[in-house]
Amino acid sequence: MFKDKFCKWPKLLRVFVILSLLPPAFVFILVQQQLAPSLALNDVLLMVGGFNVVLILWGVLLKIRSRKYWYRNYHIGKTLMLALIPILASCYVSFSEMPESQVVKQEQVRSVEIAIN
């Protein structure tokens, strides 16, 4: 993997990170246009976040080994920063939603009629 003559592994990592940003953006547009429920965005963000964790591990491995084999950096750190965006978004969405037991329930307005005879 590291005997790379044409720096294909950093380029492949960059392509995968950019492609991983497209599904959440597409679903976000659908949610904004009210064509999809907001829960669809949560599901997509969690799946893409899991995929990006694998990409980050692969990128860290590439970054550690890049100096030894290629003597260059290939901007792997900037690509890893882009891979953090869906992970941070999924964390924000999951932490911002409070469970039903912690949400304050509003009382319903009830009218009471008193009759005096």
C-alpha positions in Angstrom: 0.0 0.0 0.0 2.8 2.4 0.8 5.0 1.8 -2.2 2.9 4.4 -4.0 4.5 6.0 -7.1 1.6 8.3 -8.1 0.2 9.2 -4.6 -3.0 7.4 -5.3 -3.8 6.6 -1.7 -4.0 10.3 -0.5 -6.0 11.1 -3.6 -8.4 8.2 -2.9 -8.8 9.3 0.7 -9.6 12.8 -0.5 -12.2 11.5 -3.0 -13.9 9.3 -0.3 -14.1 12.2 2.1 -15.6 14.5 -0.5 -18.1 11.8 -1.5 -19.0 11.3 2.1 -20.1 14.9 2.4 -22.7 14.6 -0.5 -25.4 12.4 1.2 -25.9 14.6 4.2 -26.0 17.7 2.0 -28.6 16.1 -0.2 -30.8 14.9 2.7 -30.4 18.3 4.3 -31.8 19.9 1.2 -34.7 17.5 1.2 -35.5 18.2 4.8 -35.4 21.9 4.2 -37.8 21.6 1.3 -40.0 19.4 3.6 -39.7 16.4 1.2 -38.2 14.2 3.9 -38.7 13.8 7.6 -36.0 15.2 9.9 -35.3 11.8 11.3 -33.9 10.8 7.9 -31.1 13.4 8.4 -30.2 11.8 11.8 -29.9 8.4 10.2 -27.8 9.6 7.3 -25.5 11.6 9.6 -25.0 8.6 11.9 -24.1 6.3 8.9 -21.8 8.8 7.3 -20.2 9.6 10.7 -19.4 6.0 11.2 -17.9 5.8 7.7 -15.8 8.9 8.4 -14.4 7.4 11.6 -13.0 4.6 9.4 -11.7 7.3 7.0 -10.0 9.2 9.8 -8.3 6.0 11.1 -7.1 5.3 7.5 -5.9 9.0 7.2 -4.0 8.9 10.4 -2.3 5.7 9.2 -1.4 7.4 5.9 -0.2 10.6 7.7 2.1 8.6 10.0 3.6 6.6 7.2 3.7 9.3 4.5 7.0 10.9 5.7 8.7 7.5 5.9 7.8 6.3 2.4 6.9 9.3 0.3 8.9 12.1 2.1 5.9 14.4 1.6 2.7 15.2 3.5 0.1 15.4 0.6 -2.2 17.6 2.8 -3.7 14.6 4.6 -4.3 16.7 7.7 -6.7 19.1 5.8 -8.5 16.1 4.4 -8.9 14.7 7.9 -10.4 18.0 9.0 -13.0 17.7 6.3 -13.8 14.2 7.5 -14.6 15.6 11.0 -17.5 17.7 9.7 -20.1 14.8 9.5 -18.9 13.4 12.8 -19.3 16.7 14.6 -22.7 17.3 12.9 -24.0 13.8 14.0 -22.7 14.5 17.6 -24.5 17.9 17.6 -27.8 16.4 16.3 -27.7 13.5 18.8 -26.9 15.7 21.8 -29.3 18.5 20.9 -32.3 16.1 20.9 -33.5 15.6 24.4 -35.3 12.4 25.3 -39.1 12.6 25.9 -38.7 12.1 29.6 -36.6 15.3 30.0 -38.7 17.5 27.8 -41.1 19.8 29.7 -44.6 19.0 28.7 -46.9 21.9 28.2 -50.2 21.9 30.0 -53.3 22.0 28.0 -55.7 24.8 28.5 -58.9 23.7 30.1 -62.0 25.8 30.6 -64.1 25.3 33.7 -67.7 26.5 33.9 -69.2 27.1 37.2 -72.9 27.2 37.4 -74.8 28.7 40.4 -78.4 27.6 40.9 
